[in-house]
Amino acid sequence: MASKRFTLLTALLLFTCLLGPAQLPWAQEAAAQPAQQRKTSTPYTGDLSIFDSPGRDERLHINRVMDILSIAPGKTVADIGAGSGWFTVRAAKRVTQTGTVYAVDINPEAVRSIERRVQQEHLRNVKTVLSRADDAGLPPNSIDAVLLLKTYHEVANPVALLRNLRTSLKANARVGVIDRNGNGEDHGVQKEVVLREAEQAGYRLLEEHDDMVKADKMDYFLVFEAK
């Protein structure tokens, strides 16, 4: 009986050596399982007017944010996770009629709301984009600056989104992420997670501004460029 067990064990070891560990059926099955994604917050679908609270410009230092991202007349900007269009309309006025702002969101109602808003505000330099979680759906080689404003923690496939975004960026384009430290599902994500995922997607950190966000020091502003 012991001899039979020894023979079976020997055969199994020989089978493993011949195929290699990665070729074994159970190894292939494990490899086929998708990697577990980190936690993300459920995308907001409530009243969009909450994003237009009085004093938000000052709290988020939005004019300085646009300066840091080199948003100026004639530039093309992407507002990813545009929501109510709060940043979209500010960027649209900054780039003037010679520039363009793409308002990107995965929520169809948000896209429709922005379309109504820009029509009411007579902004003819805004284009809306209904995107996917892994692709902003922007034209190739078209974007000078990107901002994800309190949105990154909701992105289900952040590395894929950033990788796909690269083809839409012009040379020296700046990608800004403003978010809040958290565990991913509490409407925040740790800064270190954003840095790691941006690195995986092929970006380098250009600037980090923790001195210009809210007084509670929970927010951060990171600026990247594609390598």
C-alpha positions as CSV (number, residue, x, y, z in Angstrom):
1,M,0.0,0.0,0.0
2,A,2.8,2.4,0.9
3,S,4.5,1.5,-2.4
4,K,1.4,2.4,-4.3
5,R,1.2,5.8,-2.6
6,F,4.9,6.4,-3.4
7,T,4.2,5.6,-7.0
8,L,1.3,8.0,-7.2
9,L,3.3,10.8,-5.6
10,T,6.2,10.2,-7.9
11,A,3.9,10.4,-10.9
12,L,2.3,13.6,-9.7
13,L,5.7,15.2,-9.2
14,L,6.8,14.2,-12.6
15,F,3.6,15.6,-14.1
16,T,4.2,18.9,-12.3
17,C,7.8,19.1,-13.6
18,L,6.8,18.4,-17.2
19,L,4.0,20.9,-17.3
20,G,5.3,23.6,-15.0
21,P,3.2,25.0,-12.1
22,A,1.5,27.6,-14.3
23,Q,0.1,24.9,-16.6
24,L,-1.6,22.8,-14.0
25,P,-5.3,22.8,-14.3
26,W,-5.9,24.2,-10.8
27,A,-3.3,26.9,-11.4
28,Q,-5.0,27.9,-14.7
29,E,-8.3,28.1,-12.9
30,A,-6.8,30.4,-10.2
31,A,-5.2,32.6,-12.8
32,A,-8.5,33.0,-14.6
33,Q,-10.0,34.5,-11.5
34,P,-10.1,38.3,-11.8
35,A,-8.0,40.2,-9.2
36,Q,-10.1,41.6,-6.4
37,Q,-10.8,45.3,-6.9
38,R,-10.4,47.7,-4.1
39,K,-13.5,49.2,-2.5
40,T,-15.1,52.2,-4.2
41,S,-18.0,54.4,-3.3
42,T,-21.4,54.2,-5.0
43,P,-21.5,57.0,-7.6
44,Y,-23.8,59.8,-6.4
45,T,-27.2,60.0,-8.1
46,G,-29.0,62.4,-5.8
47,D,-29.8,66.1,-5.9
48,L,-27.0,67.6,-8.0
49,S,-27.6,71.1,-6.6
50,I,-25.6,70.2,-3.5
51,F,-22.4,70.7,-5.5
52,D,-23.2,74.3,-6.0
53,S,-23.2,75.3,-2.3
54,P,-22.2,78.9,-1.6
55,G,-18.5,79.4,-0.9
56,R,-17.3,76.2,-2.6
57,D,-15.0,78.2,-4.9
58,E,-13.1,79.6,-1.9
59,R,-13.1,76.3,0.0
60,L,-11.6,74.4,-2.9
61,H,-9.4,77.3,-4.2
62,I,-10.7,76.5,-7.6
63,N,-9.0,79.5,-9.4
64,R,-5.6,78.4,-8.0
65,V,-6.4,74.8,-9.1
66,M,-7.0,76.0,-12.6
67,D,-3.8,78.0,-12.5
68,I,-1.8,74.9,-11.4
69,L,-3.4,72.8,-14.2
70,S,-2.5,75.6,-16.7
71,I,-6.1,76.1,-17.7
72,A,-6.1,79.2,-19.9
73,P,-7.8,80.6,-22.9
74,G,-7.7,78.3,-25.9
75,K,-7.1,75.1,-23.8
76,T,-9.1,71.9,-23.9
77,V,-10.1,70.6,-20.6
78,A,-11.8,67.4,-19.4
79,D,-14.0,67.4,-16.2
80,I,-14.2,63.7,-15.4
81,G,-17.0,63.0,-13.0
82,A,-18.6,66.3,-13.9
83,G,-21.7,65.8,-11.8
84,S,-23.7,69.1,-11.7
85,G,-21.2,70.8,-14.0
86,W,-19.9,73.0,-11.2
87,F,-16.3,72.8,-12.4
88,T,-17.3,72.5,-16.1
89,V,-18.8,76.0,-16.2
90,R,-15.9,77.6,-14.4
91,A,-13.4,75.9,-16.7
92,A,-15.5,76.9,-19.7
93,K,-15.4,80.5,-18.8
94,R,-11.6,80.3,-18.1
95,V,-10.8,78.8,-21.5
96,T,-13.1,81.3,-23.3
97,Q,-14.8,80.6,-26.6
98,T,-11.4,79.7,-28.1
99,G,-11.2,76.6,-25.8
100,T,-13.3,73.5,-25.1
101,V,-14.4,71.7,-22.0
102,Y,-15.5,68.1,-22.1
103,A,-18.0,67.3,-19.2
104,V,-17.6,63.6,-18.6
105,D,-19.9,61.5,-16.4
106,I,-21.2,57.9,-16.3
107,N,-24.6,59.1,-15.0
108,P,-27.0,59.9,-17.9
109,E,-29.0,62.3,-15.7
110,A,-25.9,64.2,-14.8
111,V,-25.1,64.5,-18.5
112,R,-28.6,65.8,-19.3
113,S,-28.5,68.2,-16.4
114,I,-25.2,69.7,-17.6
115,E,-26.6,70.1,-21.1
116,R,-29.5,72.1,-19.7
117,R,-27.2,74.1,-17.5
118,V,-24.7,75.1,-20.3
119,Q,-27.6,76.0,-22.5
120,Q,-29.1,78.3,-19.8
121,E,-25.7,79.9,-19.2
122,H,-25.1,80.3,-22.9
123,L,-21.9,78.3,-22.9
124,R,-21.2,77.1,-26.4
125,N,-17.8,75.6,-25.7
126,V,-18.9,72.6,-23.6
127,K,-19.3,69.1,-24.9
128,T,-20.9,66.4,-22.8
129,V,-19.7,62.8,-22.8
130,L,-21.5,59.8,-21.3
131,S,-18.5,57.6,-20.3
132,R,-17.8,54.2,-19.0
133,A,-16.1,53.3,-15.7
134,D,-12.9,52.3,-17.6
135,D,-12.9,54.8,-20.4
136,A,-13.7,58.6,-20.4
137,G,-14.4,58.4,-24.2
138,L,-12.4,61.4,-25.2
139,P,-10.9,62.1,-28.6
140,P,-7.3,61.2,-29.1
141,N,-4.5,63.7,-28.6
142,S,-7.0,66.5,-27.6
143,I,-6.8,67.3,-23.9
144,D,-4.5,69.8,-22.2
145,A,-5.8,69.4,-18.7
146,V,-7.9,67.0,-16.7
147,L,-9.6,67.3,-13.3
148,L,-11.2,64.5,-11.2
149,L,-12.8,66.6,-8.5
150,K,-14.0,64.4,-5.6
151,T,-14.6,61.7,-8.1
152,Y,-11.7,59.3,-8.0
153,H,-13.1,57.3,-5.0
154,E,-16.1,56.4,-7.2
155,V,-14.2,55.1,-10.2
156,A,-14.7,51.4,-10.4
157,N,-11.7,50.7,-12.7
158,P,-9.3,53.5,-11.9
159,V,-6.1,52.0,-13.5
160,A,-7.9,51.2,-16.7
161,L,-9.5,54.6,-16.8
162,L,-6.2,56.3,-16.4
163,R,-4.5,54.1,-19.0
164,N,-7.2,54.7,-21.6
165,L,-7.0,58.4,-20.8
166,R,-3.4,58.6,-21.9
167,T,-4.2,58.4,-25.6
168,S,-6.4,61.5,-25.3
169,L,-3.7,63.6,-23.6
170,K,-1.6,66.1,-25.5
171,A,2.1,66.4,-24.7
172,N,2.7,67.9,-21.2
173,A,-1.0,67.6,-20.3
174,R,-1.7,67.8,-16.6
175,V,-4.1,65.5,-14.8
176,G,-5.3,66.7,-11.4
177,V,-7.0,64.6,-8.7
178,I,-8.7,66.3,-5.8
179,D,-10.1,63.8,-3.2
180,R,-10.4,63.0,0.4
181,N,-8.6,60.4,2.5
182,G,-10.8,57.4,3.2
183,N,-11.3,53.7,2.8
184,G,-12.7,53.7,-0.7
185,E,-16.4,53.3,0.2
186,D,-16.8,56.3,2.5
187,H,-16.5,58.9,-0.3
188,G,-12.8,59.0,0.1
189,V,-9.6,57.1,-0.9
190,Q,-6.2,57.2,0.6
191,K,-3.7,59.4,-1.2
192,E,-1.2,56.5,-1.3
193,V,-3.7,54.4,-3.2
194,V,-4.1,57.1,-5.9
195,L,-0.3,57.5,-6.2
196,R,0.1,53.7,-6.6
197,E,-2.7,53.3,-9.2
198,A,-1.4,56.3,-11.2
199,E,2.0,54.7,-11.3
200,Q,0.5,51.5,-12.5
201,A,-1.3,53.3,-15.2
202,G,1.9,55.0,-16.5
203,Y,1.9,58.4,-14.8
204,R,4.4,60.3,-12.8
205,L,3.6,62.7,-9.9
206,L,4.4,66.3,-10.8
207,E,3.1,68.3,-7.8
208,E,1.3,67.7,-4.5
209,H,-0.7,70.4,-2.8
210,D,-2.0,69.7,0.7
211,D,-1.7,73.4,1.7
212,M,-4.7,74.6,-0.3
213,V,-7.4,72.2,0.6
214,K,-10.0,72.2,3.5
215,A,-8.9,73.1,7.0
216,D,-9.5,69.5,8.3
217,K,-6.4,68.4,6.2
218,M,-8.3,65.4,4.9
219,D,-8.3,66.5,1.3
220,Y,-5.4,66.4,-1.2
221,F,-4.6,67.7,-4.6
222,L,-2.3,65.6,-6.8
223,V,-1.0,66.6,-10.3
224,F,0.2,63.9,-12.7
225,E,1.5,63.7,-16.3
226,A,1.8,60.6,-18.5
227,K,5.3,59.1,-18.6
